[in-house]
Amino acid sequence: MESRFNVKGQLTIPASAREHLGIKPGDRVKIFLHPDGSVVLRAKLPPSVIKGMFAGRVDKPVPVQQMKRE
């Protein structure tokens, strides 16, 4: 894929890349710059997506005193 910067320094991400990343107008992306000159774009997940990621993975809460004993 290829894209071109406009005179304002803006870049259009091709539709197939936006679909692959799952980004829509108004979404944010994270940009990672690597020492070798490569750049990685990742869709920034909203908190609502992360909210249920760990549901069912944690047993009941453990009191601080019990954690200190172990």
KOLLO-641859 format. One record per atom (N, C-alpha, C): residue in three letters; atom name; x, y, z. Coordinates in nm, 4 decimals, padded with zeros to 6 digits. Atoms other than C-alpha are relative to their C-alpha. Last residue first. Layout:
<sites>
ALA, CA, X, Y, Z
...
</sites>
This chain:
<sites>
GLU, N, -00.0464, 00.0935, 00.1046
GLU, CA, 00.2042, -01.5629, 05.1135
GLU, C, 00.1275, 00.0416, -00.0632
ARG, N, -00.0386, 00.1298, -00.0551
ARG, CA, 00.1356, -01.3941, 05.4465
ARG, C, 00.0628, -00.0907, -00.1050
LYS, N, -00.1250, -00.0190, -00.0735
LYS, CA, 00.1367, -01.0421, 05.2979
LYS, C, 00.0518, -00.1309, 00.0584
MET, N, -00.1062, -00.0164, 00.0985
MET, CA, -00.1264, -01.1438, 05.0437
MET, C, 00.1346, 00.0142, 00.0682
GLN, N, -00.0282, 00.1323, 00.0561
GLN, CA, -00.3494, -01.2766, 05.3244
GLN, C, 00.1127, 00.0097, -00.1029
GLN, N, -00.0682, 00.0793, -00.1008
GLN, CA, -00.3287, -00.9471, 05.5109
GLN, C, 00.0386, -00.1373, -00.0539
VAL, N, -00.1409, -00.0385, -00.0038
VAL, CA, -00.4141, -00.7549, 05.1944
VAL, C, 00.0770, -00.0845, 00.1001
PRO, N, -00.0344, -00.1076, -00.0934
PRO, CA, -00.7446, -00.9422, 05.1614
PRO, C, 00.1515, 00.0249, 00.0016
VAL, N, -00.0814, 00.0515, -00.1103
VAL, CA, -00.7906, -01.1533, 04.8469
VAL, C, 00.0348, 00.1168, 00.0917
PRO, N, -00.1070, -00.0876, -00.0493
PRO, CA, -01.0700, -01.0717, 04.6025
PRO, C, 00.0710, -00.0612, 00.1205
LYS, N, 00.0466, -00.1035, -00.0901
LYS, CA, -01.2686, -01.3674, 04.4610
LYS, C, 00.1177, 00.0841, 00.0506
ASP, N, 00.0842, 00.0553, -00.1054
ASP, CA, -01.1185, -01.5529, 04.1696
ASP, C, -00.0472, 00.1152, 00.0874
VAL, N, -00.0462, -00.0279, -00.1353
VAL, CA, -00.9917, -01.3648, 03.8685
VAL, C, -00.0979, -00.0634, 00.0983
ARG, N, -00.1370, 00.0507, -00.0167
ARG, CA, -01.0203, -01.4884, 03.5134
ARG, C, 00.0512, 00.0161, 00.1429
GLY, N, -00.0037, 00.1434, -00.0232
GLY, CA, -01.3994, -01.4619, 03.4864
GLY, C, 00.1391, -00.0568, 00.0215
ALA, N, 00.1159, 00.0517, -00.0720
ALA, CA, -01.3907, -01.1167, 03.3308
ALA, C, 00.0109, -00.1520, 00.0141
PHE, N, -00.0445, 00.0897, -00.1059
PHE, CA, -01.0393, -01.0265, 03.2255
PHE, C, -00.1150, -00.0565, 00.0815
MET, N, -00.1066, 00.0921, 00.0424
MET, CA, -01.1135, -00.8721, 02.8866
MET, C, 00.0364, -00.1027, 00.1061
GLY, N, 00.0358, 00.1389, -00.0231
GLY, CA, -01.4493, -00.7241, 02.9937
GLY, C, 00.1078, -00.1011, -00.0335
LYS, N, 00.0758, 00.0254, -00.1228
LYS, CA, -01.3430, -00.3616, 03.0409
LYS, C, -00.0263, -00.1482, 00.0270
ILE, N, -00.0891, 00.0635, -00.0972
ILE, CA, -01.0797, -00.3537, 02.7652
ILE, C, -00.0767, -00.0483, 00.1229
VAL, N, -00.0453, 00.1269, 00.0574
VAL, CA, -01.3300, -00.2828, 02.4895
VAL, C, 00.0812, -00.0778, 00.1023
SER, N, 00.1136, 00.0926, 00.0019
SER, CA, -01.5123, -00.0152, 02.6936
SER, C, 00.0393, -00.1366, -00.0560
PRO, N, 00.0132, 00.0736, -00.1265
PRO, CA, -01.1794, 00.1526, 02.7711
PRO, C, -00.1136, -00.1018, -00.0009
PRO, N, 00.0714, -00.0768, -00.1017
PRO, CA, -01.1369, 00.2437, 02.4014
PRO, C, -00.0150, -00.0833, 00.1272
LEU, N, 00.1249, 00.0594, -00.0455
LEU, CA, -00.8674, 00.0568, 02.2124
LEU, C, -00.0682, 00.0885, 00.1029
LYS, N, 00.0076, -00.0179, -00.1450
LYS, CA, -00.6065, 00.2644, 02.0340
LYS, C, -00.1360, -00.0493, 00.0453
ALA, N, 00.1248, -00.0611, -00.0427
ALA, CA, -00.5614, 00.1205, 01.6865
ALA, C, 00.0014, 00.0116, 00.1511
ARG, N, 00.0914, 00.0930, -00.0661
ARG, CA, -00.1991, 00.0486, 01.6212
ARG, C, -00.1256, 00.0760, 00.0374
LEU, N, 00.1288, -00.0598, -00.0353
LEU, CA, 00.0372, 00.2150, 01.3755
LEU, C, -00.0852, -00.1066, 00.0659
VAL, N, 00.1106, 00.0934, -00.0199
VAL, CA, 00.4002, 00.1008, 01.3638
VAL, C, -00.1227, 00.0797, 00.0423
VAL, N, 00.1100, -00.0598, -00.0743
VAL, CA, 00.6825, 00.3085, 01.2171
VAL, C, -00.1113, -00.1034, 00.0097
SER, N, 00.1334, 00.0526, 00.0278
SER, CA, 01.0179, 00.1830, 01.0950
SER, C, -00.1021, 00.0643, 00.0936
GLY, N, 00.0734, -00.0837, 00.0937
GLY, CA, 01.3246, 00.4050, 01.1086
GLY, C, -00.1387, -00.0509, -00.0332
ASP, N, -00.0405, 00.0359, 00.1369
ASP, CA, 01.5590, 00.1471, 01.2654
ASP, C, -00.0748, 00.0808, -00.1058
PRO, N, -00.1329, -00.0514, 00.0340
PRO, CA, 01.5251, 00.3247, 01.6011
PRO, C, 00.0432, -00.0317, -00.1437
HIS, N, -00.1086, 00.0902, -00.0376
HIS, CA, 01.1500, 00.2503, 01.6102
HIS, C, 00.1343, 00.0558, -00.0463
LEU, N, -00.1160, -00.0254, 00.0847
LEU, CA, 00.8696, 00.5060, 01.6118
LEU, C, 00.1154, -00.0862, 00.0495
PHE, N, -00.1250, 00.0407, -00.0623
PHE, CA, 00.5386, 00.3843, 01.7565
PHE, C, 00.1135, 00.0204, -00.0998
ILE, N, -00.1094, 00.0045, 00.0964
ILE, CA, 00.2189, 00.5626, 01.6582
ILE, C, 00.1277, -00.0313, 00.0760
LYS, N, -00.1289, -00.0196, -00.0667
LYS, CA, -00.0989, 00.5010, 01.8556
LYS, C, 00.1073, -00.0181, -00.1062
VAL, N, -00.0991, 00.1047, 00.0237
VAL, CA, -00.4259, 00.5479, 01.6719
VAL, C, 00.1250, 00.0344, 00.0796
ARG, N, -00.1405, -00.0382, -00.0186
ARG, CA, -00.7367, 00.7414, 01.7698
ARG, C, 00.0889, -00.1192, -00.0316
ASP, N, -00.0806, 00.0904, -00.0828
ASP, CA, -01.0892, 00.6942, 01.6410
ASP, C, 00.1426, 00.0534, 00.0095
GLY, N, 00.0021, -00.0424, -00.1400
GLY, CA, -01.2835, 00.9966, 01.5094
GLY, C, 00.0795, -00.0900, 00.0923
PRO, N, -00.0197, -00.1437, -00.0216
PRO, CA, -01.3580, 00.8400, 01.1716
PRO, C, -00.0162, 00.0359, 00.1476
LYS, N, 00.1066, -00.0760, 00.0651
LYS, CA, -01.3343, 00.4600, 01.1986
LYS, C, 00.0259, 00.1481, 00.0229
ILE, N, 00.0170, -00.1398, -00.0399
ILE, CA, -01.0541, 00.2218, 01.2872
ILE, C, -00.1042, 00.0692, -00.0867
GLY, N, 00.1296, -00.0189, -00.0648
GLY, CA, -01.0746, -00.1566, 01.2740
GLY, C, -00.0221, 00.1427, 00.0449
LEU, N, -00.0209, -00.0500, -00.1360
LEU, CA, -00.7035, -00.1927, 01.2048
LEU, C, -00.1309, 00.0169, 00.0765
HIS, N, -00.0852, 00.0977, -00.0694
HIS, CA, -00.7673, -00.4134, 00.8989
HIS, C, 00.0212, 00.0406, 00.1458
GLU, N, 00.0839, 00.1169, -00.0294
GLU, CA, -01.0550, -00.1876, 00.7900
GLU, C, 00.0784, -00.1036, 00.0797
ARG, N, 00.0941, -00.0409, -00.1055
ARG, CA, -00.8353, 00.1209, 00.8189
ARG, C, -00.0896, -00.1163, 00.0400
ALA, N, -00.0771, -00.0057, -00.1243
ALA, CA, -00.5607, -00.0574, 00.6208
ALA, C, -00.0898, 00.0411, 00.1162
SER, N, -00.0277, 00.1385, -00.0402
SER, CA, -00.8088, -00.1545, 00.3462
SER, C, 00.0807, -00.0051, 00.1295
ALA, N, 00.1181, 00.0651, -00.0570
ALA, CA, -00.9422, 00.2017, 00.3366
ALA, C, 00.0299, -00.1421, 00.0461
PRO, N, 00.0878, 00.0688, 00.0950
PRO, CA, -00.5980, 00.3544, 00.2766
PRO, C, -00.1117, -00.0784, 00.0699
ILE, N, -00.0253, 00.1441, -00.0155
ILE, CA, -00.4654, 00.5779, 00.5542
ILE, C, -00.0967, -00.0711, -00.0939
THR, N, 00.1216, 00.0798, 00.0026
THR, CA, -00.4728, 00.9374, 00.4300
THR, C, 00.0397, -00.1465, 00.0115
LEU, N, -00.0112, 00.1226, 00.0761
LEU, CA, -00.1718, 01.1369, 00.5398
LEU, C, -00.1322, -00.0744, 00.0062
GLN, N, 00.0919, 00.1060, -00.0395
GLN, CA, -00.1710, 01.4948, 00.6582
GLN, C, 00.0134, -00.1184, -00.0948
GLY, N, -00.0744, 00.1021, -00.0728
GLY, CA, 00.1285, 01.7245, 00.6254
GLY, C, -00.0871, -00.1141, 00.0479
LYS, N, 00.0128, -00.0269, -00.1430
LYS, CA, -00.0902, 02.0237, 00.5326
LYS, C, 00.0779, -00.1012, 00.0839
VAL, N, -00.0765, -00.1199, -00.0323
VAL, CA, 00.0324, 02.0075, 00.1712
VAL, C, -00.0084, 00.0374, 00.1476
ASN, N, 00.0495, -00.1189, 00.0680
ASN, CA, -00.0914, 01.6482, 00.1422
ASN, C, 00.0799, 00.1217, 00.0463
PHE, N, 00.0284, -00.1106, -00.0901
PHE, CA, 00.1119, 01.3413, 00.2344
PHE, C, -00.0544, 00.1165, -00.0810
ARG, N, -00.0778, -00.1223, 00.0203
ARG, CA, 00.0831, 01.0520, -00.0091
ARG, C, -00.0417, 00.1046, 00.1028
SER, N, 00.0815, -00.1183, -00.0211
SER, CA, -00.0252, 00.6921, 00.0418
SER, C, 00.0910, 00.1210, -00.0134
GLU, N, -00.0722, -00.1254, 00.0070
GLU, CA, 00.1045, 00.3524, -00.0591
GLU, C, -00.0969, 00.1142, 00.0224
MET, N, 00.0832, -00.1174, 00.0000
MET, CA, 00.0000, 00.0000, 00.0000
MET, C, 00.0876, 00.1236, 00.0000
</sites>
